Amino acid sequence: MNAHRPELADVFRAHEKEFLARWRSVLSRPQLRAIRDCRTAALGGHLQKCDRCGHRVILYNSCRNRHCPKCQATARARWLEQREAELLPVPYFHVVFTLPQQTGYLVLQNARTIYNILFRAAAQCPAAFEALCEQAAKLQWVVHIQPPFGGPQRVLKYLARYTHRVAISNHRLRALEKHRVSFQWKDYAHHGQRKIMTLDAVDFLRRFLLHVLPSGLVRIRHFGFLANRFRTPNLQLCRDLLAVRQPPKPADSHNPAVTNVQDRSSCPICKLGQLITIEVIHPERTLVPDTS
């Protein structure tokens, strides 16, 4: 095993040419480049200096690609903070739509079309559900109902783990050697036992990229009074009708170009000073992020 725990970017850098030689006609390169170059000199960065001890450190910029395992923690925290600020003091329901396993190959070949159909079906569900409830109300039912465990805040935290999840996180990778990648996985068929699987590096990349969404596909969509176009006035109207105060607006201090810089303002050496930017390191080339 390697002493250095490998990252997904290491696999991309080491085996990109082999992968493209075999799969160039099937998959495009933007995700490969983004994850490969994330937080490296290729994307530029900032030279910072501690205002107390003088320690200097270079912090490279993030790629901000939604499939990069290094970039989702900050995006997930920001999304969760924004959604929590929109919660109203009313009951919430958590409804899950799952595609049948038999549609797997169809989705693989027609991802954009199938995902858009799924979103449309979800958007139309409330009206159809209301009509169904009107009919069902005429029948006699024996029903057990209880409040959602933990409330809407807990549901949002649960959703955030999925909305910003990547196919595999860096901490699951165990080794990269002899053109093979070893990673940890959980065997749910045997009580969730943690096991190690080893794959050919090119096949590992192929499997990872199967989870890459079509470029530009919006994976988080809001409907009804939370639709993006009228969300702010609708939420204000709801708060006025419910006589509740508007919560403080989340502080959006995350400049997309320096996502990883502002999260590391304290000096790692003296622990007392603040890191001040003294020089901007320009990127070697321009990368258009996929943050949709």
N, C-alpha and C positions, 0 to 999 in steps of 0.2 A: 504494500500500500504506500501511496505517496505521503511524505511528511506534511506537505501542504494540502489542505483540504481543497479540492478543485471547485470551481464555480462554473455555471453554465457558460459564461463568457469564455472560459478556458477551452471548453469543448468546441465552441464555435471557432475560436481562433486556430486551434490545432487541426481541425478537420473540415474547415469551410470549403477548401478546394476539392477535397474528395467528395463532399456532399454535392456540390454544384456540378461536378463532373457526371454524377449519376442522376441527379434530380433537377437539373437546371430548367428543363422544359415544363416541369410540373409546378415548382414553387418559386416565388420571387425572392429578392434579396433584402428588402428593407428591414425586416425583422432580424435577419442575420447581422446586418451591419449595426443596427441599433444596439442589440444586446452585446455584440462583440466589443463595441467602442464605448460602452457606458462607463463613465467615470474614469476616462483615460484622456491623454493629451489630445486625442483625435477630436474631442468635443470642446476643448478649451477648459478654462477654469479660473481660479483666483489664487493669487499668492497673498497669504495673510500673515500678519505679525502680531504677537502678543503685546499689548500696551503696557505690560509690567515687566516681564522677564525677557522680552525680545525674541522668544521662540518663533520660528517661521515654519509654515506648513503650506503645501499646495493642495487645494481642494478642487478636484475636477468635476465638471458638470455632468448631470444625469442625462440619459437619453430621453426619459419620460415616455418611453414606449409602453403601452399598456400590457405587453407580454413580458416585460423585463422583470425578473425577480428582485432586482435592487431598487426599483422605482415605485413599488406599489404600497409600501408601508405609509409613506407620507400622503399619497393620494387617497388611501383608504381612510386615514385619520381625518383628512380634510372633508371627504365626502360624508363621513359619519357625523362630524360636527355640524355641517350644513343641514343634514336631514333632521338631526335632533332639534335644531332651532325651528324647524317647521312643524313640529308636533303640536297638536291641539288637545285640549282636555276632553276628549271624546273617546268612545270605544273604538278599537281597531280590530280588523280581521286580517289574518295572514293566510293567503290562498296561494297554493303552489300548483303550477302547471308543469307536467313532465311529459316529454315525448316518449312514445312506446319504443322499446328496444328494437323492434323490427324496422323502424324508420332510420336506423343508424347509417346504413349505406346510402340511403337517399339524401340524408342531411350532408354527408361527406361530399357528395357530388354537386349538391345544390344548396350550399349553406346559406347564402344570402336570401334566396327565395323562401326557404323553409323557416328561417328565423323571423323574417318579416311576417309570414303567415301566423306564426306563434304569437308575435306581439299584437297583431290585429285581433286574434281570437281572445287574448287576455283583455284587450281594451273593450271588447264587446260583451265581456262576461257580466259586468254589473247589471246591465239592462235585461239580459236573458235570465240572470239569477233572480232579479226582482219579479219578473213575470212568473217564474217557476214558484217562487214563494207565495204569490197570490193564489195559485192553484193549490199548493200544498197546505195552505192555511185552512182550507175547507175540510181537511181530513183530521182524524184523531191520531195523535202521535204520542209515544212515550220517549221523551228526550232527556238526555243528561247534558247540561251545559255548565261550563265553568270559565272564569276569566282566564285570558291567556297568561301563561306562567311568565312572570317577570315584567310584563307590560310591554308597550311598544319600543321602549329603549332597548330592551334585551333582543327583540326581534331585529331591530336595526343593526345591532352589533353582529348578530348571526348573519344577516344579509351581507354586511360589509366584508365578511370573510370570503364570501362567494363572488361578489361583484368585482373585487379586485384581486382575485386569486389567479395565479399563473399555473401552467401545467405541472411544473415541478419547481420547488424552491431550492435555493443553494444549499441549505443545511441538510438536505436529503442526499446530496452527492457524497460518495465515499472515496472514489478513486478514479483516476484517468491515466491509464497506462496500456501500452501495447495495443493501441487502437480500440480500446474497450473502455466502457464506462460502467462503473458499479454504483448503485444507488439503493437507498432504503425504501421499502414499500410495506404497506400494512395488508396482511392477508385476512380479510374479513370472514373468509370461509373457515378459518381456524382461530376464531375468537380474537381477531385483531392482532395476531402475532406480527412482530416487526421482522422482516426478512430482507436479505440483500439479493438484488438481481443484477446481472451483468449482461450488457448488450454491446454489440458492435457499435462503435461511435457514430457511424453514418446512419445506422438504423435508429439509434437513440435520437439523433437530430430530426430524422424523418418523423418519428413518433411525436416529438415535441411540437413540431410545426403543424401537425394535424390539428392541434388545439388553437392555432392562430386564427382569429376571426377575419372575415373578409375586410379589406381596407375600407375605412369609412363607415362600417356598420356600427350604428349606435347601440350599444349593448345595455344601457340603462335609459329607460324612457318613462316619462310621466304623463298621465292622462287625467281627465276630469279637471277639478279645480287646481290641481298641481301641474297642469300642462305649462310648459316653460313660458309661453307667450304671455299668459295672464296670471302667473303664479303669485307675484307680489301683491297686486290689488285683490286677488281672490282671498289670499291668506289674511290680508288686513281686514277685509269684509267679515271673514269668519271670526276673527278675534273681536271685532266690534260687536257682532251679534252674540258672541259668547261672553262678552265683557271681561276679556283677559288682556293682560298687557303683552306687548311684543317683547320677546326676549332679546338680549343684546346681540347685535350682529356679530357672527364669528369673525375673528381677526384673520383676514387672508393675507398673511405676510409671506406667502410662498411664491416668490417670483419664479415662474416656470424655468427660467434659464439658469437659476442657481438653487434648485430645490435642495440639494445636499449641502449647500454652503451655510444657509441661515440656520440650520438645525445644529450647527457645531460652532457656536460663537464663543464658548468657554475654552480657555487654554488647557490643553491636555497635560501640560507639564507642571506649571505652577498652581493650577486650579483656581487662581484668583483673578487673573487678567482676562481681558476680552480680545478675541482675534479681530483685527482690523484689516480690511482689504487695502493693500498697498499697490497691487498691480493686477491688471486683467490679462489673462493668458488667452489669446485668441485661438479659436479652434482651427485645426488643420483643414477642415472642410465643413460645409453646412449640412446639417441633418434635419429633415422635416419630421417631427415626432408624430406618432399616432396616439393621440390621447382621447379619441372619441369614446 
